[in-house]
Amino acid sequence: MQTEKKDIRALSKTALRDFFVANGDQAFRGNQVYEWLWSKGAHTFDDMTNVAKSTRLMLENNFVINHIKVDQMQRSSDGTVKNAVRLHDGLVVESVLIPTNTRTTACVSSQVGCSLDCNFCATARLKRMRNLNPDEIYDQVIAIDKESRLYYNHPLSNIVFMGMGEPLMNYNNVIKAIEMIVSPEGLGMSPKRITVSTSGVPKMIKKLADDNVKFKLAVSLHSAIEEIRARIMPFSINFPLADLRESLEYWYTKTKSKITYEYVVWKDINDNKESIDALVKFCKYVPCKVNLIEYNPIDDGEFQQASIAAINAYISALEANGIVAKVRHSRGKDIDAACGQLANKET
């Protein structure tokens, strides 16, 4: 019975060098192949044009490159691009290129489906099928970088882990992917241009701080009142606001990096003075800024966009207390590419 070939990108550079030495070749060949796999984004061994054909055949006999494939690409009227990304096992995730006048941002997925159960999010209605591997996360970024260069004439400038899945529930693979993205042997991107968004897993936020990460942290908060947060994000019953607050204070003590709170205001849920006051109070614990995000409906009526007056009341209260607040208008709504809408409707 033939054993399944190993994905070559699961090997470190040292392991690749060792493989070549063990097979009677020179160690530097591992460096060459590693460069093709990561910084040059080779999809097949035949792409490796400066590697001897016999060596490519040996690689083919021992390994596979489980590269993603952009199955379908949609372009929004506002310039947003959504990719349906097919993985080697046939599963599909989505990633998004979000353009502005000055930059392009990749919104990438970290899981197939999601581990959590936020009631307002389409992705949460898909059960978590599996975590993405580091190379599958990295490939999404490479694909969007190519689209950025093609459609907007400049390389990708920012990355947000705000696509499908909870990044901190796939901690090791997300960290490995980011290490490759910032490495000179990968994309060489500054970690300051990367934001990891979490729904709030205190234990893992503390681990981020202990691991001395250099990227930015965003938290999907949506309410600073326990009962309301539990209603819209049921999993948060296991992660009370007091624990979240403690982990964020720990994060700031260790990293001195401001938190961004992502916050959607919904009609008749958190569009009241009590909710505003609670958010202002929560924001005073740790240096932060607040992104008030336009809600994107997902086919039912339970959650509805709050009035402009309610949004303005939040802005006024936050600014009066010295807290930076911005309204983020969603992009790509016409192709279901906006926040909370990623759900593989086409597959």
Phi and psi in degrees as a GROMACS rama.xvg file:
@    title "Ramachandran Plot"
@    xaxis  label "Phi"
@    yaxis  label "Psi"
@TYPE xy
-78.2557  131.569  GLN-2
-77.9566  149.126  THR-3
-69.0404  135.198  GLU-4
-70.582  144.432  LYS-5
-80.7006  142.992  LYS-6
-70.3184  119.664  ASP-7
-62.7469  -26.0503  ILE-8
-77.9056  -1.2575  ARG-9
-80.0258  -10.0605  ALA-10
-88.4866  140.792  LEU-11
-74.7939  168.74  SER-12
-61.9023  -40.2698  LYS-13
-61.187  -42.9986  THR-14
-64.898  -36.8441  ALA-15
-65.4015  -44.5519  LEU-16
-59.435  -44.1652  ARG-17
-62.531  -37.6556  ASP-18
-60.4475  -44.6334  PHE-19
-67.7209  -40.3718  PHE-20
-62.9002  -42.669  VAL-21
-64.7036  -23.3049  ALA-22
-104.22  24.4154  ASN-23
76.3267  17.6585  GLY-24
-110.511  -176.972  ASP-25
-95.2953  151.096  GLN-26
-60.4471  -34.323  ALA-27
-61.9766  -22.2628  PHE-28
-59.932  -34.3815  ARG-29
-61.9178  -39.4155  GLY-30
-61.644  -43.9301  ASN-31
-58.9669  -49.5996  GLN-32
-66.3771  -39.726  VAL-33
-58.9265  -41.8252  TYR-34
-63.2948  -41.9476  GLU-35
-62.4977  -39.7401  TRP-36
-69.2559  -35.7068  LEU-37
-108.787  -69.5937  TRP-38
-70.0303  -27.6669  SER-39
-98.2176  -8.41584  LYS-40
60.9339  40.03  GLY-41
-62.4893  134.051  ALA-42
-92.1896  -26.7786  HIS-43
-136.55  163.627  THR-44
-68.7219  -28.3802  PHE-45
-67.2171  -18.6882  ASP-46
-67.0481  -19.3507  ASP-47
-82.5893  76.5955  MET-48
-67.922  -22.3667  THR-49
-97.3891  13.4795  ASN-50
-107.57  134.301  VAL-51
-56.3594  146.986  ALA-52
-59.7035  -38.6593  LYS-53
-63.4574  -36.0246  SER-54
-69.6529  -40.827  THR-55
-62.1215  -38.0688  ARG-56
-65.8843  -40.522  LEU-57
-61.2197  -42.4362  MET-58
-62.8445  -43.2909  LEU-59
-59.6527  -36.7197  GLU-60
-74.2032  -20.7954  ASN-61
-109.215  -26.0414  ASN-62
-136.117  168.258  PHE-63
-126.925  159.115  VAL-64
-110.826  104.127  ILE-65
-81.2896  70.8697  ASN-66
-81.0311  146.592  HIS-67
-72.7031  163.569  ILE-68
-133.132  128.453  LYS-69
-76.0063  103.13  VAL-70
-74.0439  -40.3713  ASP-71
-147.999  137.04  GLN-72
-122.038  131.004  MET-73
-119.754  140.647  GLN-74
-114.269  128.848  ARG-75
-81.2591  161.979  SER-76
-64.1912  -20.9467  SER-77
-95.0152  7.439  ASP-78
96.3189  -10.3881  GLY-79
-64.2502  142.315  THR-80
-119.055  129.224  VAL-81
-114.445  130.421  LYS-82
-106.784  129.046  ASN-83
-91.275  113.168  ALA-84
-103.98  116.331  VAL-85
-90.3586  129.701  ARG-86
-90.3883  169.93  LEU-87
-62.199  -23.1875  HIS-88
-97.6022  10.9997  ASP-89
92.0843  -12.8422  GLY-90
-71.6781  159.317  LEU-91
-129.005  137.83  VAL-92
-125.819  171.528  VAL-93
-123.235  146.397  GLU-94
-137.907  159.343  SER-95
-136.203  138.194  VAL-96
-100.962  121.917  LEU-97
-113.696  111.723  ILE-98
-95.1722  146.694  PRO-99
-128.52  -175.138  THR-100
-65.786  -26.5212  ASN-101
-113.36  -13.4777  THR-102
-158.32  167.012  ARG-103
-123.725  137.723  THR-104
-119.888  135.258  THR-105
-96.1713  126.233  ALA-106
-103.618  112.492  CYS-107
-113.83  156.443  VAL-108
-96.6164  152.787  SER-109
-121.841  -13.1338  SER-110
-140.411  156.033  GLN-111
-86.0586  110.995  VAL-112
80.7212  -154.595  GLY-113
-149.768  147.424  CYS-114
-76.9927  -17.6711  SER-115
-106.674  -176.879  LEU-116
-137.31  42.4453  ASP-117
-62.6238  124.351  CYS-118
-70.0866  -19.7047  ASN-119
-93.6687  0.202347  PHE-120
-112.474  128.776  CYS-121
-64.3395  -37.1148  ALA-122
-61.9897  -35.642  THR-123
-64.6219  -17.2632  ALA-124
-79.977  -9.9896  ARG-125
-93.5574  130.213  LEU-126
-67.2877  152.515  LYS-127
-72.3382  117.8  ARG-128
-90.3022  -40.1808  MET-129
-171.512  165.878  ARG-130
-78.7008  150.621  ASN-131
-82.3069  145.118  LEU-132
-77.0581  161.051  ASN-133
-54.9041  -42.0709  PRO-134
-67.248  -30.5857  ASP-135
-70.7434  -34.1036  GLU-136
-70.2388  -46.4795  ILE-137
-59.3612  -42.5383  TYR-138
-62.0658  -35.6363  ASP-139
-59.1349  -41.8251  GLN-140
-66.3006  -44.1174  VAL-141
-59.6381  -43.7605  ILE-142
-62.3896  -41.0458  ALA-143
-73.2991  -33.9079  ILE-144
-59.8869  -42.3102  ASP-145
-63.6194  -41.3776  LYS-146
-66.4525  -37.622  GLU-147
-60.7717  -43.8302  SER-148
-67.1633  -38.7378  ARG-149
-70.1896  -47.2695  LEU-150
-93.7235  -24.9283  TYR-151
-124.492  2.81819  TYR-152
61.8428  25.1347  ASN-153
-154.006  155.809  HIS-154
-67.5716  161.908  PRO-155
-56.0869  136.125  LEU-156
-108.476  -25.5933  SER-157
-144.134  156.388  ASN-158
-132.911  134.821  ILE-159
-124.488  132.965  VAL-160
-89.373  77.2738  PHE-161
-131.442  15.458  MET-162
-84.245  -144.639  GLY-163
-72.0401  135.392  MET-164
100.984  163.992  GLY-165
-102.762  107.71  GLU-166
-55.0299  -37.0356  PRO-167
-76.6703  -8.87775  LEU-168
-88.9935  0.0664851  MET-169
-132.121  49.4438  ASN-170
-55.707  -56.8085  TYR-171
-61.228  -42.4991  ASN-172
-69.5844  -37.5156  ASN-173
-64.4262  -44.0372  VAL-174
-63.3792  -43.0266  ILE-175
-62.9658  -39.8871  LYS-176
-63.2093  -43.2686  ALA-177
-65.8377  -39.8165  ILE-178
-57.3241  -39.0388  GLU-179
-72.9832  -37.2744  MET-180
-63.4505  -39.6462  ILE-181
-87.985  -13.9856  VAL-182
-68.0857  143.37  SER-183
-59.4252  -22.3694  PRO-184
-84.4468  -4.27237  GLU-185
-113.812  -114.589  GLY-186
-94.3441  -17.1108  LEU-187
64.7593  29.1908  GLY-188
-83.9752  145.236  MET-189
-68.3792  134.851  SER-190
-62.0884  -22.1134  PRO-191
-67.2647  -14.5628  LYS-192
-95.4772  7.67969  ARG-193
-116.106  132.792  ILE-194
-124.102  126.902  THR-195
-101.718  123.674  VAL-196
-105.087  128.848  SER-197
-123.934  152.177  THR-198
-80.0751  -4.85232  SER-199
108.93  80.8192  GLY-200
-114.911  95.0637  VAL-201
-52.2164  -45.5042  PRO-202
-58.7174  -40.7757  LYS-203
-78.5342  -28.0281  MET-204
-64.5894  -40.8693  ILE-205
-64.692  -37.4105  LYS-206
-64.2213  -41.0971  LYS-207
-54.4789  -46.3457  LEU-208
-63.5208  -44.0128  ALA-209
-64.0645  -32.0744  ASP-210
-82.0053  0.893803  ASP-211
56.0774  44.7963  ASN-212
-69.4806  154.761  VAL-213
-108.836  -4.60855  LYS-214
-82.4854  175.28  PHE-215
-91.9409  157.024  LYS-216
-119.143  131.083  LEU-217
-121.373  146.632  ALA-218
-125.165  125.878  VAL-219
-78.7285  101.789  SER-220
-95.7399  -62.4427  LEU-221
68.8812  -20.4792  HIS-222
-165.8  141.161  SER-223
-105.371  20.4233  ALA-224
-113.902  122.79  ILE-225
-52.5083  -47.5345  GLU-226
-65.6201  -40.5485  GLU-227
-69.3431  -43.0753  ILE-228
-61.9879  -39.7272  ARG-229
-66.2245  -30.5508  ALA-230
-69.587  -42.3278  ARG-231
-89.5863  -23.0382  ILE-232
-133.679  76.7281  MET-233
-52.9797  -33.7825  PRO-234
-59.5258  -23.9907  PHE-235
-67.679  -10.3024  SER-236
-55.9612  -33.5048  ILE-237
-82.0382  -10.6611  ASN-238
-130.555  73.2903  PHE-239
-56.9363  156.299  PRO-240
-58.8142  -33.134  LEU-241
-62.8933  -39.6492  ALA-242
-69.6688  -40.5948  ASP-243
-61.9752  -45.8934  LEU-244
-57.5324  -45.8824  ARG-245
-61.3483  -41.4501  GLU-246
-66.9741  -35.5865  SER-247
-72.7684  -35.7746  LEU-248
-63.6276  -40.4492  GLU-249
-62.4791  -45.6417  TYR-250
-54.7702  -48.8606  TRP-251
-68.3232  -38.8189  TYR-252
-58.6426  -40.6394  THR-253
-79.8025  -39.2829  LYS-254
-107.215  -22.1786  THR-255
57.71  26.3315  LYS-256
-106.179  127.639  SER-257
-61.6759  148.688  LYS-258
-91.7592  146.146  ILE-259
-108.347  127.221  THR-260
-97.2356  125.487  TYR-261
-92.3161  129.934  GLU-262
-145.597  117.819  TYR-263
-99.3417  135.706  VAL-264
-103.135  122.522  VAL-265
-112.33  146.773  TRP-266
-61.6159  130.208  LYS-267
63.5082  15.4769  ASP-268
-118.346  -58.5485  ILE-269
-134.544  28.7659  ASN-270
-100.796  42.3033  ASP-271
-129.7  167.268  ASN-272
-62.5752  -37.5457  LYS-273
-59.4587  -42.965  GLU-274
-67.4781  -39.3959  SER-275
-63.298  -46.9838  ILE-276
-62.1353  -39.1887  ASP-277
-65.3734  -39.8975  ALA-278
-65.7876  -44.7558  LEU-279
-57.2633  -43.9808  VAL-280
-63.2016  -44.0319  LYS-281
-64.5702  -35.0469  PHE-282
-69.0755  -18.1374  CYS-283
-81.9896  -10.7413  LYS-284
-72.2545  -37.8631  TYR-285
-139.026  138.16  VAL-286
-53.1273  130.803  PRO-287
-158.4  172.8  CYS-288
-135.308  162.328  LYS-289
-122.869  128.125  VAL-290
-102.334  112.068  ASN-291
-86.2758  115.646  LEU-292
-103.231  132.765  ILE-293
-63.1957  133.149  GLU-294
-81.1762  141.541  TYR-295
-116.67  110.915  ASN-296
-58.7483  149.877  PRO-297
-125.252  46.6021  ILE-298
83.8105  3.1402  ASP-299
-132.649  172.38  ASP-300
-101.361  0.909005  GLY-301
-62.6549  -40.5424  GLU-302
-109.932  124.067  PHE-303
-130.472  144.186  GLN-304
-56.3886  133.38  GLN-305
-73.0574  166.338  ALA-306
-71.235  159.431  SER-307
-60.7006  -35.6372  ILE-308
-61.1336  -39.9794  ALA-309
-66.5697  -41.7682  ALA-310
-62.1178  -45.121  ILE-311
-63.3862  -32.8072  ASN-312
-64.9206  -39.7296  ALA-313
-62.4462  -49.5154  TYR-314
-57.0514  -47.6186  ILE-315
-60.7842  -45.3549  SER-316
-67.0896  -42.6294  ALA-317
-65.6011  -46.8977  LEU-318
-65.4478  -34.5824  GLU-319
-63.9501  -22.8085  ALA-320
-103.093  16.2254  ASN-321
74.4212  21.7301  GLY-322
-104.339  125.194  ILE-323
-68.9284  128.168  VAL-324
-138.012  137.516  ALA-325
-134.912  147.633  LYS-326
-92.2852  126.337  VAL-327
-104.359  112.349  ARG-328
-84.7536  129.827  HIS-329
-71.4899  146.765  SER-330
-109.488  153.636  ARG-331
74.1517  24.0891  GLY-332
-63.3848  -32.8633  LYS-333
-70.6907  -12.0991  ASP-334
-120.002  21.6622  ILE-335
53.467  42.7135  ASP-336
-109.469  2.93806  ALA-337
-83.0569  171.186  ALA-338
-52.0234  128.724  CYS-339
83.485  -0.487784  GLY-340
-103.654  -3.63899  GLN-341
-74.5519  112.278  LEU-342
-149.683  18.0011  ALA-343
54.9815  46.6077  ASN-344
-65.5374  -22.1987  LYS-345
-85.6914  -7.16652  GLU-346
